[in-house]
Each structure stands twice: as structure tokens, then as C-alpha cells.
């Protein structure tokens, strides 16, 4: 699950009362992901410049990717997996 946010106000991402302005959306905040991450690219209704993942249980760190960088990482991973089979 994800929602569009604004990178400069990302510190408020967990504050349910904070409202992001649609004209300023530049980041997808992915707060729940299961399975293959490439599926996120298929499900996102539109591209934004940034993607933010937050793994609360693992290390509580934010993971920032550009949309293009994330696509590249997915492509590299898929290529490596296809070479193994």
C-alpha cells in the first residue's frame, strides 16, 4: 500500500492529520509491501520522482529511491535472477 506525499514534508508521513497538497506530490510513500517489489511499478497509478520505503520492523530507516533508480534496480535484479535459472 502506498500514498503520494511531498518529499520536503516527508517527516510528517506517519501523522494522519497532516494533509499533503496534490499539486506538490513528488513521492510515493510505500508503507506496506509484500512479495516482488516490481509489482509496485505496475500498481502505482502514476509516476512520481521519488519512492520512499520505510521498514519499521527491520531497522526503522527510510529508503529513498528515484523512480528511474528503482526501475533500474528491479531490472538488474530480474536480469540476475534469469541468469541463475
C-alpha positions in Angstrom: 0.0 0.0 0.0 1.2 3.4 -0.8 0.1 7.0 -0.9 1.5 10.1 -2.7 3.3 12.7 -0.5 5.7 15.6 -0.8 9.4 14.9 -0.1 10.0 18.1 1.7 7.3 17.2 4.2 8.1 13.5 4.5 8.8 13.8 8.2 5.0 14.1 8.7 4.3 10.9 6.7 3.1 9.0 9.8 1.0 11.9 11.0 -2.6 11.1 9.9 -3.7 14.6 10.5 -1.1 16.1 8.1 -2.5 16.9 4.6 -0.4 16.9 1.5 -1.2 19.2 -1.4 -1.9 17.2 -4.6 -0.1 19.8 -6.7 3.1 19.2 -4.7 3.1 15.4 -4.8 6.6 14.1 -5.8 7.0 10.9 -3.8 5.2 7.6 -3.3 5.4 6.5 0.3 5.2 2.7 0.4 4.2 1.7 3.9 3.2 -1.9 3.2 4.8 -4.2 0.6 4.7 -7.9 0.3 6.2 -10.0 -2.5 8.0 -8.8 -5.5 8.8 -5.1 -5.4 8.5 -4.8 -9.2 4.7 -5.2 -8.7 4.7 -1.7 -7.1 5.7 -0.2 -10.5 2.7 -1.9 -12.1 0.2 -0.8 -9.4 1.2 2.8 -8.9 -1.4 4.8 -10.8 1.1 7.4 -11.9 4.9 8.0 -11.8 6.4 10.4 -9.3 10.0 11.5 -8.9 10.7 9.6 -5.7 9.8 6.4 -3.9 10.1 6.1 -0.1 10.1 2.7 1.7 10.1 2.5 5.5 10.9 -0.8 7.1 9.7 -0.3 10.7 10.5 -3.7 12.0 13.9 -4.2 10.4 15.9 -1.1 11.1 13.4 1.8 11.2 15.3 3.6 8.3 13.9 5.3 5.3 14.9 4.0 1.9 14.7 6.7 -0.8 14.9 5.9 -4.5 14.3 7.9 -7.6 11.6 6.3 -9.8 14.3 5.7 -12.5 16.7 4.3 -10.0 14.1 1.9 -8.6 13.2 0.8 -12.1 16.9 0.2 -12.8 17.3 -1.8 -9.6 14.3 -4.0 -10.5 15.7 -4.6 -14.0 19.1 -5.6 -12.7 17.6 -7.9 -10.1 15.4 -9.6 -12.8 18.4 -10.0 -15.1 20.5 -11.6 -12.3 17.6 -14.0 -11.4 17.2 -15.0 -15.1 20.9 -15.9 -15.3 20.6 -18.2 -12.3 17.9 -20.3 -13.9 
